[in-house]
Amino acid sequence: MGYYLLDRPNPNYPQTRPRSAWGWPGPTGLVTVHTAEGALDRIAPDTGAENVAGFIATRSDAGGYHVLVDTDSTIDMAPDHLMTWHTAAGNLNGPGWGISAACRSTEWDPDAEWTRTIIGRMGASIRAFWERNGHDPDAARWIPGGQVLAAGGRVVGLVHHGDVQPGDRSDAWATHPRRAELDRMLVDAIVGAPPTPNAPPPPLKENGLVLDAPTEQQIREIIRGEFQNREDGDIVVQLNGALFRLVPDADGGLRRRYITAAEYPGLQLTHQVRGGPWVDITPETEAWFRWLPAIPVDGTPF
């Protein structure tokens, strides 16, 4: 999966930052719902989300989301492990994940097809976010803004930007006269969305007992040690005849990048990957490997 703000880093103001910089090992499961407050182009082609994404990637101040949607686009702006500047109130950028529709809060109409389409796209993205972070999307619920702020964002659920920052915000539809209908539409869209193919695998078990999963911080420390204690170059793994580099992120995460067998010797010679044989993915770790974010490459088998 490619990310707009990683492919087009803002030269004027950094629109992402590792959550670890604020002491967060990852998102908590809090989803803050927004509208970008730009005009929705309902005359084809709909370029609302694309226009907002381009603005975020060039603006000279803070402001952005993890996902942007309109009637015909879903734009992944930033990966989960990075903060985006979507909610100033309560320092909720640290724990929260932001999704926005490229329209104005006053434009929503529960009877309109475009509203149903956009909310459907939002629901699918939120479901995928919760699944890959180990939360049950079928338990989707709205949480009052005061409760979110009191918990410091350590909650799993939905909140309106306008509920946690009512002094100067009314999005996504916090003050809409048909708010209850719109709230229900998003919950229904999340619950009704199909499961995502790369959802996290079930918990590890031993003798029928669920094992304690390592924390994200523990995983990062293991990865960091692996890359420090072995020879230079990325690790290469093999799954079903396909080779992948395990590329480390600056904050200790990993991404997978497909390479061909013909590329492998040259990458070894230039020390971009480690010498020696590649590592075979085991059945026990295959699901987790497939869950790693992928660097887009043409011809990748999955």
Rosetta blueprint (number, residue, H / E / L):
1 M L
2 G L
3 Y L
4 Y H
5 L H
6 L H
7 D H
8 R L
9 P L
10 N L
11 P L
12 N L
13 Y L
14 P L
15 Q L
16 T E
17 R E
18 P E
19 R H
20 S H
21 A H
22 W H
23 G L
24 W L
25 P L
26 G L
27 P L
28 T L
29 G L
30 L E
31 V E
32 T E
33 V E
34 H E
35 T E
36 A L
37 E L
38 G L
39 A L
40 L L
41 D L
42 R L
43 I L
44 A L
45 P L
46 D L
47 T L
48 G H
49 A H
50 E H
51 N H
52 V H
53 A H
54 G H
55 F H
56 I H
57 A L
58 T L
59 R L
60 S L
61 D L
62 A L
63 G L
64 G L
65 Y L
66 H L
67 V E
68 L E
69 V E
70 D L
71 T L
72 D L
73 S L
74 T E
75 I E
76 D E
77 M L
78 A L
79 P L
80 D L
81 H L
82 L E
83 M E
84 T E
85 W L
86 H L
87 T L
88 A L
89 A H
90 G H
91 N H
92 L L
93 N L
94 G L
95 P L
96 G E
97 W E
98 G E
99 I E
100 S E
101 A E
102 A L
103 C L
104 R L
105 S H
106 T H
107 E H
108 W L
109 D L
110 P L
111 D L
112 A L
113 E H
114 W H
115 T H
116 R H
117 T H
118 I H
119 I H
120 G H
121 R H
122 M H
123 G H
124 A H
125 S H
126 I H
127 R H
128 A H
129 F H
130 W H
131 E H
132 R H
133 N L
134 G L
135 H L
136 D L
137 P H
138 D H
139 A H
140 A L
141 R L
142 W E
143 I L
144 P L
145 G H
146 G H
147 Q H
148 V H
149 L H
150 A H
151 A L
152 G L
153 G L
154 R L
155 V L
156 V L
157 G E
158 L E
159 V E
160 H E
161 H H
162 G H
163 D H
164 V H
165 Q L
166 P L
167 G L
168 D L
169 R L
170 S L
171 D L
172 A L
173 W L
174 A L
175 T L
176 H L
177 P L
178 R L
179 R H
180 A H
181 E H
182 L H
183 D H
184 R H
185 M H
186 L H
187 V H
188 D H
189 A H
190 I H
191 V H
192 G H
193 A L
194 P L
195 P L
196 T L
197 P L
198 N L
199 A L
200 P L
201 P L
202 P L
203 P L
204 L L
205 K E
206 E E
207 N L
208 G L
209 L E
210 V E
211 L L
212 D L
213 A L
214 P L
215 T L
216 E H
217 Q H
218 Q H
219 I H
220 R H
221 E H
222 I H
223 I H
224 R H
225 G H
226 E H
227 F H
228 Q H
229 N H
230 R L
231 E L
232 D L
233 G L
234 D E
235 I E
236 V E
237 V E
238 Q E
239 L E
240 N L
241 G L
242 A E
243 L E
244 F E
245 R E
246 L E
247 V E
248 P E
249 D L
250 A L
251 D L
252 G L
253 G L
254 L E
255 R E
256 R E
257 R E
258 Y E
259 I E
260 T L
261 A L
262 A L
263 E H
264 Y H
265 P H
266 G H
267 L H
268 Q H
269 L H
270 T L
271 H L
272 Q L
273 V E
274 R L
275 G L
276 G L
277 P L
278 W L
279 V E
280 D E
281 I L
282 T L
283 P H
284 E H
285 T H
286 E H
287 A H
288 W H
289 F H
290 R H
291 W H
292 L L
293 P L
294 A E
295 I L
296 P L
297 V L
298 D L
299 G L
300 T L
301 P L
302 F L
